[in-house]
Amino acid sequence: MVLLMLKLFNTLTRKKEIFKPLKNKEVRLYTCGPTTYDFAHIGNFRTYVWQDILKRWLLLRGFKVKHVMNLTDIDDKTIKGARKEGVSLKEFTERYNEAFFEDMKTLNIIPANAFPRATGHIKEMAGMIKILMKRGFAYKTNDGIYFDISKYKNYGKLSKLKIKELKAGARIRTDLYTKEEAQDFALWKFWDQEDGNVFWDTQIGKGRPGWHLECSVMSMKYLGKTFDVHTGGIDLIFPHHENEIAQSEATTGKKFVNYWLHGEHLLVDGQKMSKSLGNFYTLRDILDKGYDAKVIRYLLLSANFKHQLNFTFQSLDAAKNTVGSLFNFLNRLKDVKNNKSNSKVKGLIKKVQKEFSDAMDYNLNTNGALASLFKFINGINNLIDSNGVGKSDAKAVRNVILDFDKILGLDLKSALKERKLPKEAEQLIEDRKSARAKGDYKIADEIRKRLEEEFGIILEDTKYGVKWKKA
């Protein structure tokens, strides 16, 4: 592949910047993982897929990537869920931790190097709070320990909040709130009856950590006080990531993260996904409707992560057809019989490699990369139609497609595996050949229709004989 200058949109500066890691050819990457109180929904997985695309592109460009993704297994939602079901917090969250890993594997998302759980880092969290208190950035009340946003002069630099808009001295104990409620936030919540049996006895008191503290502790433990990239959905810019920056930099006195990447929302039928609207889907909901994971992944990556993606079942059906066309194209390359190579193919390969790389280097522009890919496939198909592609050309084209799939993650190489038909389908194809030889085209058409309806097989009559493909 042609390697150019990678530019990424940094939320911190609101600019596309040339990416330069702290260490040459080594990237330390932190991606906000799930809060394991329920099955992850397709909006979550849109974020996890584009984060996977980022990682794949960095790896293909020759970087070594140290990737950490947290599992939030202690917060307001997990405690509420465990209490509602009458089970321990660990039993409750482990169920969804396991489901999350299964779903990640289903979508062919490369695992992180580490998946630290918040509950495994309570000691480190208490230690960080002690430092913040000693340095005057945190204070104790009757219900917890809070971060004083008025003491951190750069508060608001990620979300672009202005200091005069902040309600200094006001406190908020809940984990989720809006910019209009910018207040001192909880680092540690002293135990109360709502927490039930969920608490830790520590040097700072009996209780549990605030959500925002968890990511700071785990990211710095595994990636260092300053690291390269922190990602998440756009909804995490405030308050979560803003608070991460404040408490981390107040603790260390160093810059926390160099590049902040945030993905836009996934809409469903043009609206925000909500259970009350009946448009809320987990990955498993979509799989249960008969859609292949490759199709779901393709749809989720088809739009640039900085643009909203509107999920509809019509768009999912279109994605199904598109993925099918990629598989069919690879199978068509296998049928090339011509031994004479064509210089035009080399020209098209060189062009698509540059266009694909240019698009990916420009803020992971996946839709631009895909556009170049399909333009390339169209050009090769036209050459095949005129018998202008040789066997060696077909092999080179196939290798280019599979190189691109190292980024797309659609497992296109599975199209190259030997395909076998059910014996009944094989017999029907032979029966159709016999019917056509006898001139009985009515019977032949009926068999063709049956093959498509019962087996999902489409027949094509070519000059090389009868070919079949999956619908």
C-alpha positions as CSV (number, residue, x, y, z in Angstrom):
1,M,0.0,0.0,0.0
2,V,1.0,3.6,-0.6
3,L,1.7,5.2,2.8
4,L,1.2,8.9,3.1
5,M,0.6,11.4,5.9
6,L,-2.0,10.3,8.4
7,K,-4.3,13.1,9.6
8,L,-6.8,12.7,12.4
9,F,-9.4,15.1,13.7
10,N,-8.4,16.0,17.3
11,T,-11.4,17.0,19.4
12,L,-9.0,18.9,21.7
13,T,-7.9,21.3,19.0
14,R,-10.9,20.9,16.7
15,K,-8.5,20.4,13.8
16,K,-7.2,17.6,11.6
17,E,-3.7,17.1,12.7
18,I,-0.8,15.1,11.3
19,F,-0.5,12.1,13.7
20,K,2.8,11.7,15.5
21,P,3.0,9.2,18.4
22,L,5.1,9.9,21.4
23,K,7.4,7.0,20.5
24,N,8.4,6.3,16.9
25,K,6.2,3.5,15.4
26,E,4.5,2.8,18.7
27,V,1.0,3.9,19.5
28,R,-0.6,3.8,23.0
29,L,-4.4,3.7,22.5
30,Y,-7.2,3.8,25.0
31,T,-10.8,3.1,24.0
32,C,-13.7,3.5,26.3
33,G,-15.3,0.2,26.7
34,P,-18.8,-0.9,27.8
35,T,-20.6,-0.4,31.1
36,T,-21.7,-4.0,31.6
37,Y,-25.2,-3.6,32.9
38,D,-26.9,-4.8,29.6
39,F,-26.1,-6.2,26.2
40,A,-24.3,-3.6,24.0
41,H,-26.5,-2.0,21.4
42,I,-25.7,-1.3,17.7
43,G,-24.8,2.3,18.6
44,N,-22.1,1.1,20.9
45,F,-20.8,-1.3,18.2
46,R,-20.7,1.5,15.7
47,T,-18.1,3.1,18.0
48,Y,-16.2,-0.2,18.6
49,V,-16.1,-0.9,14.9
50,W,-14.6,2.5,13.9
51,Q,-12.1,2.1,16.8
52,D,-11.2,-1.3,15.3
53,I,-10.7,0.3,11.9
54,L,-8.4,2.9,13.5
55,K,-6.3,0.1,15.1
56,R,-6.2,-2.0,11.9
57,W,-5.1,1.0,9.8
58,L,-2.3,1.9,12.4
59,L,-1.1,-1.7,12.3
60,L,-1.1,-1.9,8.5
61,R,0.8,1.3,8.4
62,G,3.6,-0.4,10.5
63,F,2.8,0.9,14.0
64,K,3.0,-1.3,17.0
65,V,-0.3,-0.6,18.9
66,K,-0.7,-1.1,22.7
67,H,-4.4,-1.1,23.1
68,V,-6.4,-0.9,26.4
69,M,-10.2,-1.1,26.7
70,N,-11.8,-0.8,30.1
71,L,-14.8,-2.6,31.4
72,T,-16.9,-0.5,33.7
73,D,-18.3,-3.0,36.1
74,I,-19.1,-0.6,39.0
75,D,-21.3,2.5,38.6
76,D,-24.8,3.6,39.3
77,K,-26.3,1.4,36.6
78,T,-24.5,-1.8,37.4
79,I,-25.4,-1.5,41.1
80,K,-29.1,-0.7,40.3
81,G,-29.2,-3.7,37.9
82,A,-27.6,-6.2,40.4
83,R,-30.0,-5.0,43.2
84,K,-33.0,-5.4,41.0
85,E,-32.1,-9.0,40.1
86,G,-31.1,-9.8,43.7
87,V,-27.6,-11.1,42.6
88,S,-24.1,-10.0,43.5
89,L,-22.5,-7.2,41.4
90,K,-19.8,-9.7,40.1
91,E,-22.4,-12.2,39.0
92,F,-24.5,-9.5,37.3
93,T,-21.6,-7.8,35.4
94,E,-19.8,-11.0,34.4
95,R,-22.8,-12.1,32.4
96,Y,-22.6,-9.0,30.3
97,N,-18.8,-9.0,30.2
98,E,-18.9,-12.5,28.6
99,A,-21.7,-11.4,26.2
100,F,-19.6,-8.4,25.2
101,F,-16.6,-10.5,24.3
102,E,-18.8,-12.9,22.3
103,D,-20.3,-9.9,20.3
104,M,-16.9,-8.5,19.7
105,K,-15.7,-11.8,18.2
106,T,-18.9,-12.0,16.1
107,L,-18.1,-8.7,14.5
108,N,-14.5,-9.6,14.0
109,I,-13.2,-6.8,16.2
110,I,-9.5,-7.3,17.2
111,P,-9.3,-7.8,21.0
112,A,-7.4,-5.2,23.0
113,N,-4.1,-6.1,24.7
114,A,-5.8,-5.6,28.1
115,F,-9.4,-5.3,29.3
116,P,-9.0,-4.0,32.9
117,R,-12.1,-4.1,35.1
118,A,-12.8,-1.1,37.3
119,T,-13.4,-3.3,40.4
120,G,-9.9,-4.6,40.0
121,H,-8.3,-1.2,40.5
122,I,-10.0,0.2,43.7
123,K,-6.6,0.5,45.5
124,E,-5.1,2.6,42.8
125,M,-8.2,4.8,42.7
126,A,-8.0,5.5,46.4
127,G,-4.4,6.4,46.0
128,M,-5.1,8.9,43.2
129,I,-7.8,10.5,45.3
130,K,-5.3,10.9,48.2
131,I,-3.0,12.8,45.8
132,L,-5.7,15.1,44.6
133,M,-6.8,15.9,48.1
134,K,-3.2,16.6,49.1
135,R,-2.7,18.9,46.2
136,G,-5.9,20.8,47.0
137,F,-8.0,19.6,44.0
138,A,-10.4,17.5,46.0
139,Y,-12.4,17.9,49.2
140,K,-14.5,15.7,51.5
141,T,-18.2,16.1,52.3
142,N,-20.7,14.0,54.2
143,D,-21.6,11.9,51.1
144,G,-18.3,11.6,49.3
145,I,-15.1,13.2,48.0
146,Y,-15.4,15.7,45.1
147,F,-13.1,17.2,42.5
148,D,-13.1,21.0,42.7
149,I,-13.3,22.2,39.1
150,S,-12.5,25.8,40.1
151,K,-9.0,24.7,41.1
152,Y,-8.2,23.2,37.7
153,K,-7.8,26.3,35.5
154,N,-8.0,24.4,32.2
155,Y,-11.4,22.8,32.9
156,G,-13.5,22.9,29.8
157,K,-10.7,22.8,27.2
158,L,-12.0,19.6,25.6
159,S,-15.7,20.5,25.5
160,K,-15.0,24.2,25.0
161,L,-16.9,25.2,28.1
162,K,-16.1,28.7,29.4
163,I,-15.1,29.0,33.0
164,K,-17.7,31.7,33.8
165,E,-20.4,29.2,32.9
166,L,-19.2,26.6,35.5
167,K,-21.1,26.4,38.8
168,A,-18.1,26.5,41.1
169,G,-19.0,25.2,44.5
170,A,-22.0,23.2,43.4
171,R,-21.7,19.5,43.5
172,I,-23.3,16.6,41.6
173,R,-23.1,13.0,42.8
174,T,-24.6,11.2,39.8
175,D,-22.4,9.9,37.1
176,L,-24.3,11.3,34.1
177,Y,-25.2,15.0,33.6
178,T,-25.1,17.7,31.0
179,K,-23.1,20.8,30.3
180,E,-25.8,22.9,31.9
181,E,-25.0,21.1,35.1
182,A,-21.3,21.5,35.1
183,Q,-20.4,21.1,38.8
184,D,-17.8,19.6,41.1
185,F,-18.0,15.8,40.4
186,A,-17.7,12.8,42.7
187,L,-14.4,11.0,42.9
188,W,-15.5,8.7,45.7
189,K,-19.1,8.0,46.9
190,F,-19.4,7.1,50.6
191,W,-21.6,4.1,51.1
192,D,-25.3,4.5,51.6
193,Q,-28.3,2.1,51.7
194,E,-28.8,2.4,47.9
195,D,-25.5,0.7,47.3
196,G,-26.5,-2.4,49.3
197,N,-23.6,-4.7,49.8
198,V,-21.5,-3.0,47.1
199,F,-18.6,-1.1,48.8
200,W,-14.9,-1.2,49.6
201,D,-13.2,-0.3,52.9
202,T,-10.3,1.9,51.9
203,Q,-7.9,4.4,53.4
204,I,-10.2,7.2,52.2
205,G,-13.4,5.6,53.6
206,K,-16.1,3.0,53.0
207,G,-17.7,3.4,49.5
208,R,-17.1,3.1,45.8
209,P,-15.4,5.1,43.0
210,G,-17.1,7.7,40.8
211,W,-17.4,6.6,37.1
212,H,-15.1,9.3,35.7
213,L,-12.2,8.3,38.0
214,E,-12.0,4.8,36.8
215,C,-10.8,5.5,33.2
216,S,-8.1,7.9,34.4
217,V,-6.6,5.3,36.8
218,M,-6.8,2.4,34.4
219,S,-5.5,4.2,31.3
220,M,-2.5,5.7,33.1
221,K,-1.7,2.4,34.8
222,Y,-1.3,0.6,31.5
223,L,-0.3,3.3,29.1
224,G,1.5,5.9,31.2
225,K,0.9,9.4,32.5
226,T,0.8,10.7,28.9
227,F,-0.3,8.6,26.0
228,D,-1.2,9.0,22.4
229,V,-4.9,8.4,21.6
230,H,-8.1,8.3,23.6
231,T,-11.3,7.5,21.8
232,G,-15.1,7.3,22.5
233,G,-18.5,8.4,21.3
234,I,-19.3,12.1,21.0
235,D,-21.6,11.8,24.0
236,L,-18.5,11.2,26.2
237,I,-16.8,14.5,25.5
238,F,-18.7,16.0,28.5
239,P,-18.7,15.2,31.3
240,H,-16.7,12.0,31.2
241,H,-13.7,12.9,29.1
242,E,-13.6,16.4,30.4
243,N,-13.4,15.1,33.9
244,E,-10.8,12.5,33.0
245,I,-8.5,15.3,31.7
246,A,-9.0,17.4,34.8
247,Q,-8.4,14.8,37.4
248,S,-5.5,13.1,35.5
249,E,-3.6,16.3,34.8
250,A,-4.2,17.6,38.3
251,T,-2.7,14.4,39.7
252,T,0.4,14.2,37.4
253,G,1.0,17.8,36.3
254,K,1.5,16.4,32.8
255,K,-0.6,16.4,29.6
256,F,-3.0,13.4,29.8
257,V,-3.6,12.6,26.1
258,N,-2.3,14.1,22.8
259,Y,-5.2,13.0,20.4
260,W,-8.8,12.8,21.3
261,L,-11.0,11.0,18.7
262,H,-14.8,11.0,19.0
263,G,-17.4,9.3,16.8
264,E,-20.8,10.7,15.9
265,H,-24.1,9.1,16.9
266,L,-25.9,6.3,15.2
267,L,-29.5,7.1,14.5
268,V,-32.2,4.6,13.8
269,D,-34.8,5.6,11.1
270,G,-33.6,9.1,11.5
271,Q,-34.2,9.3,15.3
272,K,-32.1,8.8,18.4
273,M,-32.3,5.1,19.5
274,S,-34.7,4.7,22.4
275,K,-36.6,1.8,23.9
276,S,-39.6,4.0,24.2
277,L,-39.6,4.6,20.4
278,G,-39.3,0.9,19.7
279,N,-36.1,1.4,17.7
280,F,-33.6,0.1,20.2
281,Y,-31.5,-2.9,18.9
282,T,-28.7,-4.9,20.4
283,L,-26.4,-6.7,18.0
284,R,-28.2,-9.9,19.0
285,D,-31.5,-8.5,18.0
286,I,-30.2,-7.9,14.5
287,L,-28.6,-11.3,14.2
288,D,-31.9,-12.9,15.3
289,K,-33.5,-11.3,12.3
290,G,-31.3,-13.4,10.1
291,Y,-28.6,-10.8,9.1
292,D,-25.0,-11.9,8.9
293,A,-22.4,-10.3,11.1
294,K,-20.4,-9.3,8.1
295,V,-23.3,-7.3,6.8
296,I,-23.8,-5.5,10.1
297,R,-20.1,-4.7,10.3
298,Y,-20.1,-3.4,6.7
299,L,-23.0,-1.0,7.4
300,L,-21.4,0.3,10.6
301,L,-18.1,1.1,8.9
302,S,-19.6,2.4,5.7
303,A,-19.8,6.0,6.9
304,N,-17.0,8.1,8.2
305,F,-16.9,8.0,12.0
306,K,-17.2,11.8,12.2
307,H,-20.6,11.7,10.4
308,Q,-23.9,10.5,11.8
309,L,-25.0,7.1,10.5
310,N,-28.7,6.4,9.9
311,F,-29.5,2.7,10.6
312,T,-32.5,1.3,8.7
313,F,-33.4,-2.2,7.6
314,Q,-33.4,-0.9,4.1
315,S,-29.8,0.2,4.5
316,L,-29.0,-3.1,6.1
317,D,-30.5,-4.9,3.1
318,A,-28.4,-2.8,0.8
319,A,-25.3,-3.7,2.8
320,K,-26.2,-7.3,2.4
321,N,-26.3,-6.9,-1.4
322,T,-23.0,-5.0,-1.3
323,V,-21.2,-7.7,0.8
324,G,-22.6,-10.3,-1.5
325,S,-21.3,-8.5,-4.5
326,L,-17.8,-8.5,-3.0
327,F,-17.9,-12.2,-2.5
328,N,-19.3,-12.8,-6.0
329,F,-16.5,-10.7,-7.5
330,L,-13.8,-12.7,-5.8
331,N,-15.5,-15.9,-7.0
332,R,-15.6,-14.4,-10.5
333,L,-11.9,-13.9,-10.4
334,K,-11.5,-17.6,-9.8
335,D,-13.2,-18.3,-13.1
336,V,-10.8,-16.3,-15.3
337,K,-9.3,-18.6,-17.9
338,N,-7.3,-16.2,-20.0
339,N,-3.5,-16.6,-19.8
340,K,-2.5,-13.2,-21.3
341,S,-2.0,-10.4,-18.8
342,N,-3.1,-6.9,-19.3
343,S,-1.1,-3.7,-18.4
344,K,-4.4,-1.9,-17.8
345,V,-5.0,-4.0,-14.7
346,K,-1.7,-2.9,-13.2
347,G,-2.7,0.7,-13.7
348,L,-6.0,0.2,-12.0
349,I,-4.4,-1.5,-9.1
350,K,-1.8,1.3,-8.6
351,K,-4.6,3.9,-8.8
352,V,-6.9,2.1,-6.3
353,Q,-4.1,1.6,-3.8
354,K,-3.3,5.3,-3.8
355,E,-7.0,6.4,-3.6
356,F,-7.8,3.9,-0.8
357,S,-4.7,5.0,1.2
358,D,-5.4,8.7,0.6
359,A,-9.0,8.3,1.9
360,M,-7.9,6.3,5.0
361,D,-5.1,8.7,5.8
362,Y,-7.6,11.6,5.7
363,N,-9.3,11.0,9.1
364,L,-10.2,7.3,8.4
365,N,-12.5,8.3,5.5
366,T,-14.0,4.8,5.1
367,N,-16.8,5.9,2.7
368,G,-14.1,7.4,0.4
369,A,-12.0,4.3,0.6
370,L,-15.0,2.1,-0.3
371,A,-15.9,4.4,-3.2
372,S,-12.5,3.9,-4.6
373,L,-12.7,0.1,-4.1
374,F,-16.0,-0.3,-6.0
375,K,-14.9,2.0,-8.8
376,F,-11.9,-0.4,-9.1
377,I,-14.1,-3.5,-9.1
378,N,-16.3,-2.0,-11.8
379,G,-13.3,-1.3,-14.0
380,I,-12.0,-4.9,-13.5
381,N,-15.4,-6.3,-14.3
382,N,-15.5,-4.4,-17.5
383,L,-12.1,-5.8,-18.5
384,I,-13.3,-9.4,-17.6
385,D,-16.3,-8.9,-19.8
386,S,-14.1,-8.2,-22.8
387,N,-11.7,-11.1,-21.8
388,G,-9.1,-8.5,-20.9
389,V,-7.9,-10.0,-17.6
390,G,-5.4,-12.8,-17.3
391,K,-5.0,-15.4,-14.6
392,S,-2.0,-13.5,-13.1
393,D,-4.0,-10.3,-13.2
394,A,-6.9,-11.9,-11.4
395,K,-4.5,-13.2,-8.7
396,A,-3.1,-9.7,-8.3
397,V,-6.6,-8.1,-8.1
398,R,-7.6,-10.7,-5.5
399,N,-4.6,-9.9,-3.3
400,V,-5.4,-6.2,-3.4
401,I,-9.0,-6.9,-2.3
402,L,-7.7,-9.1,0.5
403,D,-5.2,-6.4,1.6
404,F,-8.1,-3.9,1.8
405,D,-10.0,-6.4,3.8
406,K,-7.3,-6.3,6.5
407,I,-8.9,-2.9,7.3
408,L,-12.5,-3.7,6.5
409,G,-12.5,-6.9,8.5
410,L,-15.2,-8.6,6.4
411,D,-13.4,-12.0,6.2
412,L,-13.5,-11.9,2.4
413,K,-11.0,-14.7,2.2
414,S,-13.8,-17.0,3.1
415,A,-15.1,-16.5,-0.4
416,L,-12.0,-18.3,-1.7
417,K,-12.7,-21.5,0.2
418,E,-14.0,-24.4,-1.8
419,R,-17.8,-24.1,-1.9
420,K,-20.0,-27.2,-1.7
421,L,-23.6,-27.5,-2.6
422,P,-26.1,-29.8,-0.9
423,K,-26.5,-33.0,-2.9
424,E,-30.1,-32.2,-3.8
425,A,-29.1,-28.8,-5.2
426,E,-26.3,-30.4,-7.3
427,Q,-28.9,-32.9,-8.7
428,L,-31.3,-30.0,-9.5
429,I,-28.5,-28.3,-11.5
430,E,-27.8,-31.5,-13.4
431,D,-31.6,-31.9,-14.1
432,R,-31.7,-28.3,-15.4
433,K,-28.8,-29.0,-17.8
434,S,-30.7,-32.0,-19.1
435,A,-33.9,-30.0,-19.5
436,R,-32.1,-27.3,-21.4
437,A,-30.4,-29.8,-23.7
438,K,-33.8,-31.2,-24.5
439,G,-35.1,-27.7,-25.2
440,D,-37.6,-27.9,-22.2
441,Y,-36.9,-24.3,-21.0
442,K,-40.1,-24.2,-18.9
443,I,-38.8,-27.0,-16.7
444,A,-35.4,-25.4,-16.6
445,D,-36.8,-22.1,-15.4
446,E,-38.8,-23.8,-12.7
447,I,-35.7,-25.5,-11.4
448,R,-33.8,-22.2,-11.5
449,K,-36.6,-20.6,-9.4
450,R,-36.6,-23.6,-6.9
451,L,-32.9,-23.3,-6.4
452,E,-33.1,-19.7,-5.5
453,E,-36.1,-20.0,-3.2
454,E,-35.1,-23.2,-1.4
455,F,-31.3,-23.0,-1.4
456,G,-30.6,-19.3,-2.0
457,I,-28.6,-20.2,-5.1
458,I,-28.6,-18.1,-8.3
459,L,-27.5,-19.7,-11.6
460,E,-25.7,-17.8,-14.3
461,D,-25.3,-19.2,-17.8
462,T,-21.9,-18.1,-19.2
463,K,-19.8,-19.0,-22.1
464,Y,-17.7,-21.0,-19.7
465,G,-20.7,-23.0,-18.6
466,V,-23.2,-22.8,-15.7
467,K,-21.9,-20.9,-12.7
468,W,-23.7,-20.5,-9.3
469,K,-23.5,-18.0,-6.5
470,K,-25.3,-17.4,-3.2
471,A,-28.1,-15.0,-3.3
